[in-house]
Amino acid sequence: MRKALLTAFMCLCISAPAFALDGNEMLEKVDRNLNPESFEMYRKLINIESDGSKKEFVMYSVKKGKDKIASVFLSPASEKGRSTLRVGENMWLYIPNVGKPIRITSLQSVTGGIFNNADIMRVDYSAEYNCEKVEPADDGHILHLKAKTNTVAYDKVKMRVYGERLLPDKLECFASSGMLIKTLYFKKVKDFGSGIVRPAVIETDSPLYKGYKSIIVFAKVKAKDLPDEVFTLNYMSKVEGLRK
């Protein structure tokens, strides 16, 4: 009897996974593996039209905690000085010659192209989504995410993560109807220093915009202590002053 119990226990241990992280814990690890808790970065956004023409934007951004991000456009000249702010689900655009922040929504886009404001002003995924299921996949897992509220840009997201670092390499974004809105591809993992190793490029395409593509290229991602004052409406005209 003792031998039979021991054999059954050994079989159970062999068949069980080496570890079993909760899906929401995995999602929080993905967030931290992508970004430090408080950091700055530069991004180039490239919109590629169906005829091959391109429009490029360069932004300086700062983020703190799970749901606060501010950015300022550095180029092109027509956009320079414009800034954006997101705190939780609330988003604003500041235009210098208007002088007053304007409310914007997650499904709009301050740059046009396929990336919407939710993509450009990305907060932690765990701030917007709950993980409903974890599915094994080649060299990783697929996290099935459900929006916490109906104001989130995508009702459901399938996030494929891989490796011990739990970095994403593909996101499929769906409407509440189940329609695929867009797919994001995370590429070119780069060591930015100070332990920050993450994809340096995100590309997206959409069945709703056939022949179009948008790309974000990340540079100089590094930890930076930021006061809460930075993420207020009164500071939107001063974000560029954080650059050193």
Secondary structure as UniProt FT lines:
FT   HELIX           2..15
FT   HELIX           23..34
FT   STRAND          38..48
FT   TURN            50..51
FT   STRAND          54..64
FT   TURN            65..67
FT   STRAND          68..75
FT   TURN            77..81
FT   STRAND          83..87
FT   TURN            88..89
FT   STRAND          90..94
FT   TURN            96..98
FT   STRAND          102..104
FT   TURN            106..107
FT   HELIX           117..120
FT   HELIX           125..128
FT   STRAND          129..137
FT   TURN            138..139
FT   STRAND          140..147
FT   TURN            150..151
FT   STRAND          156..162
FT   TURN            163..166
FT   STRAND          167..174
FT   TURN            176..177
FT   STRAND          180..193
FT   TURN            194..195
FT   STRAND          196..205
FT   TURN            207..208
FT   TURN            210..211
FT   STRAND          213..223
FT   HELIX           228..231
FT   HELIX           233..242
//
